[in-house]
Amino acid sequence: MIRFMTSHVGGVFFLFSIISLDNLACGQTPSSAPSQPPTRNPTSPPTTRSPTPFRTQRPTNSPTTRAPTRIPTRAPTDSTCAVAPLDSASISSSPVRQGRTATYTCDSGYSPSGLSPVQSGASFSSSICSVTGAAVTAPQTCVQVTCGVQSIANADRSSGTVVFGNRATYTCRTGYAPLGTTSHMGSFVSQQCGGAGAQVAATSSCVRVCSVTTSTDSSLSAAFVSIGDTATYTCNNNYAPDSGPDENSNRGTFLSTVCQSSGSDVTPTTTCRLVECAVQDLANAVETPSTRVVTVGSRATYTCINNYRPSYSGGQNRGTFQSATCQNNGNDVSSGFRCIPVTCTAPTLAFASRTPATLDVGENATYTCNQYYEPSSGGGHQGSFLSSACLSDGNDVSVPATCSRVTCGVAPTRVNATASTAGATVVAPNVVTYTCTANNGVDGSARGSTPEWNTYTMACQTTGVFETVGEQCSVIECDNAAGPQEIYGLPVPAGTTAAGTGY
C-alpha cells in the first residue's frame, strides 16, 4: 500500500510516500505482490518506513532561496501506468513506467489537433505516469487532414475541401469542356490532398466549346468542338453531300462552320441527300423524270415518240421501258432497249412481187404482177398497184387487188376449121391450134404440100387478145394439068375441079 504525506520543515513543504510492506511476502516487490494479501498476526505492530522526499518546491513568496533539505529515505519501488487508447493513433508502448510518458503517433492522413501547420502522421506525448498508477492520457486528438480545393472559372467543384489522399472533382459548366477535349460539361480531378493539408489545385481548366448542330441522314465526328475547330459530318449509306469535294459520293463527308469564341452553335455547310444517277439520253425517246436524274434504288422511264416503238418484241407505238436501277456508286443509268421506227409488213401476194417488204409509217408497198398476170383492179399485163399505207399501229398493210392470169377468152370460131381448145378459155401465152376440116387446107393448100398444110395457130397475147392471123382453111383446088390428084385419098379425074367432086 502507498500512502502520501506532507510535512512542513523550516518553511519547506515535503511530500512523503509511505509504502506499506505489510502485505508483501518475503522476497516480493510491490509490482510482483500477489493479488490476495498474505495472512499476518493482527497483534503485530505495523512496520513503518521513513518517508522519501518526492519533490520540493519553494513557495513563490519565499524571500530567500535555499536548497531543500533532503531526508534520506529508502528508494521507492517502480510502478507503471496504462496508456489510454486514442482514435486514429498508435501508441509507442503500454504500460509506461512512473515518471515517463507514452508517445502517440497519428495515423497517415491524421494530424495532432492544434498543430499548425498540420502534418500527417505527427507524434506527441501523453501525460506523465504518476505514482498513482492512473492511466496516462493523450492531451490532444488526431484529426483528419483536410485540404482546401482551388476554385476555377466555368466549373463546379464536388466539394470545397477534401480529406487526405482524396481528390475533388471539377465539372465544366454548360458550354464548356475540359481543356484539350470536346467533352461538353466533362469532368476532371484536382491534385491529391497531401499530408501538409495545403490547398489542392485543379489539374485542368474549362474552355469554351461550340455545340454542333445535327444534320439529317448523317453522323457527327463530335457533338462539341473547340474554338477554331470544325466538326465533320459523314453521310449515311446511300446518301451523299449535296455539294463540296465529296458531292454525290456515297458516305461522303463535309465540314461544319468554324467554332467562334462566342461559343455559338456550328452548323453544317451542306446537307446529305440520296445518291443520284444521271439518266442517259436515248434517241426518239422522252425520259421521265424530265430532269434526267434518278436517286439510288429508283429507275427512269423512257417513252418512245410517235411512230417509234421499243425494240423489244411486241413493242407498240409510243411504248415505254425502264432504265437500270440507280446504284449508290452514282454511275449513269441507261437501258438495253432503244426506240426504233414503227414498221409494217407488206404481206406476200401470189403471182406478184412487192417492194418494199417492210414499210415505215406512211409508206405503201408496190405490188407488180408477174409475167402473163394482171391486177384484178386493172392495169393490164404485169400491172402494178399499191398497198394501204403503213400506220403507227404497226399492223400489216392491206392489199387491195390480186394478180390473175391474162385471159383471151374462148378461141373464136374459124371457117372450115376446128379449134384445139374446144370451147375452153385460153390464157396467155397459150396457143390455139386450128385444124382444117375435110377437103380444106390452109389457104387451099393441097395435102402434103407443106408440113402444116391443114393446121395453123393463134396465140393468146399478154394484152388479153388473140393474135391476128392471116391463115384460114379453104377448099383445096386441083390443078388439071397436074394430072389426077388425090384429094383426101380419093383419085380425081384429070380436068375435074374440086367443086366437081362434090367436096
C-alpha positions as CSV (number, residue, x, y, z in Angstrom):
1,M,0.0,0.0,0.0
2,I,1.2,3.5,-0.9
3,R,0.4,6.5,1.3
4,F,1.1,10.2,0.7
5,M,2.0,12.5,3.5
6,T,3.2,16.1,3.7
7,S,5.5,17.8,6.3
8,H,6.4,21.4,6.9
9,V,10.0,21.9,8.0
10,G,11.8,25.2,8.0
11,G,9.2,26.8,5.7
12,V,9.6,23.9,3.1
13,F,6.9,21.5,2.3
14,F,7.8,17.9,1.8
15,L,5.8,15.2,0.1
16,F,6.3,11.8,1.5
17,S,5.3,8.5,0.1
18,I,5.0,5.7,2.5
19,I,5.0,2.2,1.1
20,S,3.4,-0.3,3.3
21,L,5.2,-3.6,3.1
22,D,2.7,-5.3,5.4
23,N,1.2,-7.2,2.5
24,L,4.5,-8.2,0.8
25,A,5.7,-11.6,1.2
26,C,9.4,-12.2,1.7
27,G,11.4,-11.5,-1.4
28,Q,8.4,-9.8,-3.3
29,T,8.4,-6.3,-4.8
30,P,5.4,-4.2,-4.9
31,S,4.9,-4.9,-8.6
32,S,5.1,-8.7,-8.0
33,A,2.9,-8.9,-5.0
34,P,0.1,-11.4,-5.2
35,S,-3.4,-10.2,-5.8
36,Q,-4.5,-11.7,-2.4
37,P,-2.8,-10.2,0.8
38,P,-1.0,-12.8,3.0
39,T,-2.2,-13.5,6.4
40,R,-0.4,-11.8,9.2
41,N,-0.6,-11.6,13.0
42,P,-3.1,-8.9,13.9
43,T,-1.3,-8.3,17.2
44,S,2.0,-7.3,15.5
45,P,2.6,-3.6,15.2
46,P,2.7,-2.2,11.7
47,T,6.0,-1.7,10.1
48,T,6.8,1.9,9.4
49,R,9.4,3.2,6.8
50,S,10.9,6.6,6.8
51,P,9.2,8.9,4.3
52,T,11.2,9.5,1.0
53,P,11.2,13.1,-0.3
54,F,9.5,13.1,-3.8
55,R,9.6,16.6,-5.0
56,T,10.1,20.0,-3.3
57,Q,9.1,23.4,-4.4
58,R,9.8,26.7,-2.9
59,P,6.9,28.9,-2.4
60,T,6.9,31.9,-4.9
61,N,6.7,34.4,-1.9
62,S,9.9,33.0,-0.3
63,P,12.3,35.8,0.4
64,T,15.4,33.7,0.0
65,T,16.4,30.7,-1.9
66,R,17.8,27.7,-0.3
67,A,18.3,24.1,-1.2
68,P,15.7,21.7,0.1
69,T,16.6,19.6,3.0
70,R,16.7,16.1,1.9
71,I,15.8,13.4,4.4
72,P,17.3,10.1,3.5
73,T,14.7,7.6,2.6
74,R,14.6,4.1,1.2
75,A,14.4,4.1,-2.7
76,P,10.8,3.6,-3.8
77,T,9.6,0.7,-5.9
78,D,8.7,1.5,-9.6
79,S,5.1,1.5,-10.7
80,T,3.5,1.6,-14.2
81,C,0.6,3.3,-15.8
82,A,-1.6,2.0,-18.6
83,V,-1.9,4.2,-21.7
84,A,-5.4,5.3,-22.7
85,P,-6.1,4.4,-26.4
86,L,-6.7,7.2,-28.9
87,D,-8.7,7.0,-32.2
88,S,-6.7,7.2,-35.4
89,A,-3.4,6.9,-33.5
90,S,-0.9,4.3,-32.5
91,I,0.9,4.1,-29.1
92,S,4.7,3.6,-28.6
93,S,4.3,1.3,-25.6
94,S,1.9,0.4,-22.9
95,P,2.1,0.5,-20.0
96,V,4.7,3.1,-19.2
97,R,6.8,3.4,-16.1
98,Q,6.3,6.0,-13.4
99,G,7.6,9.4,-14.4
100,R,7.6,8.6,-18.1
101,T,5.3,9.3,-21.0
102,A,4.0,7.3,-23.9
103,T,4.2,8.6,-27.5
104,Y,1.1,8.8,-29.6
105,T,1.6,8.8,-33.4
106,C,-1.3,9.8,-35.6
107,D,-2.3,7.5,-38.4
108,S,-1.5,8.5,-42.0
109,G,-3.9,11.2,-43.0
110,Y,-4.3,12.4,-39.5
111,S,-2.5,15.2,-37.6
112,P,-2.4,16.2,-33.9
113,S,-5.1,18.6,-33.1
114,G,-3.9,22.2,-32.7
115,L,-0.8,21.5,-34.8
116,S,-0.1,24.2,-37.3
117,P,0.7,23.6,-40.0
118,V,-0.9,20.2,-39.9
119,Q,1.3,17.2,-40.5
120,S,0.1,13.8,-41.3
121,G,1.5,11.1,-39.0
122,A,2.9,13.5,-36.5
123,S,3.5,12.4,-32.9
124,F,3.0,13.9,-29.4
125,S,3.5,12.7,-25.8
126,S,0.9,11.5,-23.3
127,S,0.6,12.8,-19.8
128,I,3.3,11.6,-17.2
129,C,2.8,8.4,-15.5
130,S,2.3,9.3,-11.8
131,V,2.8,7.4,-8.6
132,T,-1.0,6.9,-8.6
133,G,-0.7,4.4,-11.4
134,A,-3.6,6.1,-13.1
135,A,-3.7,5.6,-16.9
136,V,-1.9,8.2,-18.8
137,T,-4.0,10.1,-21.4
138,A,-3.5,12.0,-24.7
139,P,-3.5,15.7,-24.3
140,Q,-4.6,16.0,-28.0
141,T,-6.6,14.1,-30.5
142,C,-5.7,13.0,-34.0
143,V,-7.9,14.8,-36.6
144,Q,-8.2,14.0,-40.3
145,V,-6.0,16.2,-42.6
146,T,-8.2,18.2,-45.0
147,C,-7.2,20.4,-47.9
148,G,-8.9,23.3,-49.4
149,V,-9.9,23.0,-53.1
150,Q,-9.0,25.6,-55.6
151,S,-11.9,27.4,-57.3
152,I,-11.6,27.8,-61.1
153,A,-13.7,29.6,-63.7
154,N,-16.6,27.9,-65.5
155,A,-16.5,24.8,-63.4
156,D,-18.3,23.5,-60.3
157,R,-16.4,21.6,-57.6
158,S,-17.6,18.5,-55.9
159,S,-16.6,20.0,-52.5
160,G,-14.7,22.9,-51.1
161,T,-12.4,20.6,-49.1
162,V,-11.1,17.1,-49.5
163,V,-9.6,14.8,-47.0
164,F,-6.1,13.3,-47.1
165,G,-5.4,11.1,-50.1
166,N,-8.6,12.2,-52.0
167,R,-9.2,14.5,-54.9
168,A,-12.0,16.9,-55.7
169,T,-13.9,16.6,-59.0
170,Y,-14.5,19.6,-61.3
171,T,-17.4,19.6,-63.7
172,C,-17.4,22.1,-66.5
173,R,-20.4,24.2,-66.8
174,T,-22.8,24.4,-69.8
175,G,-20.9,25.4,-73.0
176,Y,-17.5,24.4,-71.6
177,A,-15.3,21.3,-71.7
178,P,-12.0,20.3,-70.1
179,L,-9.0,21.8,-71.9
180,G,-7.9,19.6,-74.8
181,T,-11.2,17.8,-75.1
182,T,-14.6,18.4,-76.6
183,S,-16.4,16.6,-73.8
184,H,-19.1,19.1,-73.1
185,M,-19.6,19.5,-69.3
186,G,-16.9,16.9,-68.9
187,S,-15.1,16.3,-65.6
188,F,-11.5,16.2,-64.3
189,V,-9.9,16.0,-60.8
190,S,-7.8,18.1,-58.6
191,Q,-4.4,17.2,-57.2
192,Q,-4.4,14.8,-54.4
193,C,-4.7,16.1,-50.8
194,G,-1.3,15.7,-49.2
195,G,-0.2,15.3,-45.6
196,A,0.5,19.0,-45.2
197,G,-3.1,20.0,-45.8
198,A,-2.1,22.5,-48.5
199,Q,-4.8,23.7,-50.9
200,V,-5.1,21.4,-53.9
201,A,-5.1,22.8,-57.4
202,A,-7.1,21.8,-60.5
203,T,-5.3,19.6,-63.0
204,S,-7.0,21.2,-66.0
205,S,-9.4,24.1,-66.8
206,C,-12.7,24.5,-68.6
207,V,-12.6,26.2,-72.0
208,R,-15.4,27.4,-74.3
209,V,-16.8,24.9,-76.8
210,C,-19.4,25.1,-79.5
211,S,-22.4,22.7,-79.9
212,V,-22.6,21.1,-83.3
213,T,-26.0,21.2,-85.0
214,T,-27.1,17.8,-86.3
215,S,-27.9,17.2,-89.9
216,T,-30.4,14.6,-91.2
217,D,-29.1,11.4,-92.8
218,S,-25.6,11.8,-91.3
219,S,-23.4,11.2,-88.3
220,L,-21.1,13.6,-86.4
221,S,-17.5,13.3,-85.5
222,A,-18.2,15.2,-82.2
223,A,-21.2,16.8,-80.5
224,F,-18.9,19.8,-79.5
225,V,-15.8,21.4,-80.9
226,S,-13.2,23.7,-79.6
227,I,-12.7,27.3,-80.6
228,G,-11.3,27.4,-84.1
229,D,-12.2,23.9,-84.9
230,T,-14.8,22.3,-87.1
231,A,-16.9,19.1,-86.9
232,T,-17.0,16.5,-89.7
233,Y,-20.4,15.2,-91.0
234,T,-20.4,11.7,-92.6
235,C,-23.5,10.9,-94.8
236,N,-25.3,7.7,-94.2
237,N,-25.2,4.8,-96.6
238,N,-26.9,5.6,-99.9
239,Y,-26.5,9.3,-99.1
240,A,-24.0,11.9,-100.3
241,P,-23.1,15.5,-99.8
242,D,-25.2,17.9,-101.9
243,S,-22.1,20.0,-102.6
244,G,-18.4,20.1,-101.9
245,P,-15.5,17.8,-102.8
246,D,-17.5,14.6,-102.0
247,E,-20.6,15.7,-103.8
248,N,-22.7,12.7,-104.8
249,S,-20.2,10.4,-103.2
250,N,-21.8,7.6,-101.1
251,R,-20.9,8.1,-97.4
252,G,-19.1,11.3,-98.3
253,T,-18.0,13.9,-95.7
254,F,-18.3,17.6,-95.3
255,L,-17.4,20.1,-92.5
256,S,-19.4,22.4,-90.2
257,T,-18.7,26.1,-89.8
258,V,-15.8,27.1,-87.6
259,C,-16.4,27.4,-83.8
260,Q,-16.1,31.0,-82.8
261,S,-15.0,32.5,-79.5
262,S,-18.6,33.4,-78.8
263,G,-19.4,29.7,-78.5
264,S,-22.3,29.9,-80.9
265,D,-23.5,26.6,-82.4
266,V,-21.7,25.5,-85.5
267,T,-23.9,24.4,-88.4
268,P,-23.4,22.1,-91.5
269,T,-22.1,23.7,-94.7
270,T,-24.3,21.5,-96.8
271,T,-26.7,18.6,-96.5
272,C,-26.9,14.9,-97.3
273,R,-29.2,13.7,-100.0
274,L,-29.8,10.3,-101.7
275,V,-27.1,9.4,-104.2
276,E,-28.2,10.4,-107.7
277,C,-27.6,8.8,-111.1
278,A,-27.8,10.7,-114.4
279,V,-30.1,9.1,-117.0
280,Q,-28.5,8.6,-120.4
281,D,-30.4,10.2,-123.3
282,L,-31.9,7.9,-125.9
283,A,-32.8,9.0,-129.4
284,N,-36.5,9.2,-130.3
285,A,-37.5,8.8,-126.6
286,V,-38.6,11.1,-123.8
287,E,-37.2,10.5,-120.3
288,T,-39.1,10.6,-117.0
289,P,-38.2,12.4,-114.8
290,S,-37.6,15.3,-117.2
291,T,-34.5,16.3,-115.1
292,R,-33.0,13.0,-116.3
293,V,-31.8,12.3,-112.7
294,V,-32.9,9.4,-110.5
295,T,-32.0,8.6,-106.9
296,V,-30.5,5.4,-105.6
297,G,-32.8,2.5,-105.8
298,S,-35.1,4.0,-108.5
299,R,-35.3,3.9,-112.3
300,A,-36.1,6.2,-115.2
301,T,-38.8,5.6,-117.7
302,Y,-38.3,6.0,-121.4
303,T,-41.3,6.7,-123.7
304,C,-40.9,6.4,-127.4
305,I,-42.1,9.3,-129.5
306,N,-44.9,8.9,-132.1
307,N,-44.2,6.4,-134.9
308,Y,-41.5,4.8,-132.7
309,R,-41.7,1.7,-130.6
310,P,-39.5,-0.1,-128.0
311,S,-37.0,-2.5,-129.6
312,Y,-38.3,-5.5,-127.6
313,S,-40.6,-7.9,-129.3
314,G,-44.1,-6.7,-129.5
315,G,-43.2,-3.1,-128.7
316,Q,-46.0,-0.7,-129.7
317,N,-46.0,2.8,-130.9
318,R,-45.2,5.2,-128.1
319,G,-44.3,2.2,-125.9
320,T,-42.3,2.6,-122.7
321,F,-39.5,0.8,-120.9
322,Q,-37.3,1.4,-117.9
323,S,-33.7,2.1,-117.2
324,A,-31.4,0.1,-115.0
325,T,-31.7,0.8,-111.2
326,C,-29.6,3.6,-109.8
327,Q,-26.8,2.2,-107.6
328,N,-25.1,4.1,-104.7
329,N,-21.9,4.4,-106.9
330,G,-23.8,7.2,-108.7
331,N,-23.0,5.8,-112.2
332,D,-25.2,6.8,-115.1
333,V,-28.1,4.5,-115.9
334,S,-29.5,3.5,-119.3
335,S,-31.4,0.7,-120.9
336,G,-30.7,-2.2,-123.2
337,F,-33.7,-1.2,-125.3
338,R,-34.0,1.5,-127.9
339,C,-36.8,3.3,-129.6
340,I,-37.0,2.1,-133.2
341,P,-39.3,3.2,-136.0
342,V,-42.7,1.6,-136.2
343,T,-42.8,-0.6,-139.3
344,C,-45.5,-2.6,-141.1
345,T,-45.1,-5.8,-143.1
346,A,-46.4,-6.0,-146.7
347,P,-47.8,-9.5,-147.0
348,T,-46.8,-11.7,-149.9
349,L,-49.2,-11.9,-152.9
350,A,-49.5,-14.8,-155.3
351,F,-48.1,-14.2,-158.8
352,A,-46.7,-10.8,-157.7
353,S,-43.6,-9.2,-156.3
354,R,-43.7,-6.4,-153.6
355,T,-41.4,-3.5,-152.9
356,P,-40.5,-3.0,-150.1
357,A,-41.4,-5.9,-147.8
358,T,-41.2,-3.7,-144.7
359,L,-42.7,-0.3,-144.5
360,D,-42.2,2.7,-142.3
361,V,-45.2,4.6,-141.1
362,G,-46.9,6.4,-144.0
363,E,-45.3,4.2,-146.7
364,N,-47.0,2.0,-149.2
365,A,-45.8,-1.3,-150.8
366,T,-45.9,-1.6,-154.6
367,Y,-47.1,-4.9,-155.9
368,T,-46.2,-5.9,-159.5
369,C,-47.9,-8.8,-161.2
370,N,-45.7,-11.4,-162.7
371,Q,-45.4,-12.1,-166.5
372,Y,-48.7,-13.2,-168.1
373,Y,-50.6,-11.8,-165.0
374,E,-52.5,-8.7,-164.5
375,P,-54.1,-6.9,-161.5
376,S,-57.6,-7.7,-160.7
377,S,-58.1,-4.0,-160.3
378,G,-56.9,-3.3,-163.8
379,G,-53.7,-2.2,-165.3
380,G,-53.0,-4.9,-167.7
381,H,-50.3,-7.4,-168.1
382,Q,-47.7,-7.1,-165.3
383,G,-49.6,-4.2,-164.0
384,S,-48.7,-2.6,-160.5
385,F,-50.8,-1.3,-157.6
386,L,-50.2,0.0,-154.1
387,S,-50.9,-1.5,-150.7
388,S,-52.6,0.5,-148.0
389,A,-50.3,2.9,-146.1
390,C,-48.4,1.7,-143.0
391,L,-50.0,3.0,-139.9
392,S,-48.4,3.7,-136.5
393,D,-50.1,0.6,-135.0
394,G,-47.5,-1.4,-137.0
395,N,-50.1,-3.8,-138.4
396,D,-49.6,-5.4,-141.8
397,V,-50.8,-3.3,-144.7
398,S,-53.7,-4.5,-146.7
399,V,-53.5,-5.4,-150.4
400,P,-56.4,-4.1,-152.5
401,A,-56.1,-6.4,-155.5
402,T,-54.8,-9.7,-156.7
403,C,-52.8,-10.8,-159.7
404,S,-54.6,-13.1,-162.1
405,R,-53.6,-14.8,-165.4
406,V,-54.2,-12.7,-168.6
407,T,-57.0,-14.4,-170.5
408,C,-58.2,-14.1,-174.1
409,G,-61.4,-15.9,-173.6
410,V,-62.7,-18.8,-175.8
411,A,-60.9,-19.2,-179.1
412,P,-63.0,-17.7,-181.9
413,T,-64.6,-19.9,-184.5
414,R,-62.8,-20.1,-187.7
415,V,-64.3,-21.3,-191.1
416,N,-63.5,-24.7,-192.3
417,A,-61.6,-25.4,-189.1
418,T,-61.9,-26.7,-185.6
419,A,-60.0,-25.2,-182.5
420,S,-57.9,-27.4,-180.3
421,T,-59.3,-25.8,-177.1
422,A,-62.7,-27.0,-177.8
423,G,-64.5,-24.0,-176.2
424,A,-62.2,-23.6,-173.2
425,T,-60.9,-20.2,-172.0
426,V,-57.5,-19.6,-173.3
427,V,-54.9,-17.8,-171.2
428,A,-51.7,-16.1,-172.3
429,P,-49.4,-17.1,-173.7
430,N,-51.2,-20.3,-174.7
431,V,-51.8,-21.0,-178.4
432,V,-54.9,-22.4,-180.1
433,T,-54.3,-24.8,-183.0
434,Y,-56.9,-24.8,-185.8
435,T,-57.2,-27.9,-188.0
436,C,-58.9,-27.6,-191.4
437,T,-61.9,-29.7,-192.0
438,A,-62.2,-32.3,-194.9
439,N,-61.4,-31.0,-198.4
440,N,-59.9,-27.9,-196.9
441,G,-56.4,-26.9,-196.5
442,V,-54.6,-23.9,-195.1
443,D,-55.2,-21.3,-197.7
444,G,-56.4,-24.1,-200.1
445,S,-53.1,-25.9,-199.8
446,A,-53.1,-29.5,-201.1
447,R,-52.3,-32.3,-198.9
448,G,-48.7,-32.8,-198.3
449,S,-47.6,-29.6,-199.9
450,T,-46.3,-28.2,-196.5
451,P,-45.9,-29.8,-193.1
452,E,-48.8,-27.8,-191.7
453,W,-50.9,-27.9,-194.9
454,N,-54.0,-28.3,-192.9
455,T,-53.3,-26.6,-189.5
456,Y,-52.4,-23.1,-188.2
457,T,-52.2,-21.5,-184.7
458,M,-53.4,-18.4,-182.9
459,A,-51.7,-17.3,-179.7
460,C,-53.4,-15.6,-176.7
461,Q,-51.5,-12.3,-176.3
462,T,-50.5,-10.7,-172.9
463,T,-52.9,-8.0,-173.9
464,G,-55.7,-10.5,-173.4
465,V,-56.5,-10.5,-177.1
466,F,-55.9,-13.3,-179.6
467,E,-53.3,-12.5,-182.2
468,T,-54.5,-11.8,-185.7
469,V,-53.6,-14.5,-188.1
470,G,-53.9,-14.4,-191.9
471,E,-54.2,-18.2,-192.4
472,Q,-57.5,-19.8,-192.9
473,C,-58.9,-23.1,-194.1
474,S,-60.3,-23.2,-197.6
475,V,-61.3,-25.8,-200.2
476,I,-58.5,-27.5,-201.9
477,E,-58.3,-26.7,-205.6
478,C,-57.0,-29.3,-208.1
479,D,-54.6,-28.4,-210.9
480,N,-55.9,-30.4,-214.1
481,A,-52.6,-30.1,-215.8
482,A,-51.0,-31.8,-212.9
483,G,-52.9,-35.0,-213.6
484,P,-55.1,-36.8,-211.3
485,Q,-54.7,-35.5,-207.7
486,E,-55.5,-37.4,-204.6
487,I,-57.9,-35.4,-202.6
488,Y,-58.1,-36.7,-199.1
489,G,-57.1,-40.1,-200.6
490,L,-59.5,-40.2,-203.4
491,P,-58.4,-40.1,-207.1
492,V,-59.7,-37.2,-209.0
493,P,-60.0,-37.5,-212.8
494,A,-58.0,-35.1,-214.8
495,G,-59.8,-31.9,-215.8
496,T,-62.1,-32.2,-212.8
497,T,-62.3,-29.3,-210.2
498,A,-62.8,-29.6,-206.5
499,A,-66.3,-28.3,-206.9
500,G,-67.0,-31.1,-209.3
501,T,-66.0,-33.7,-206.9
502,G,-68.8,-32.7,-204.6
503,Y,-66.4,-31.8,-201.7
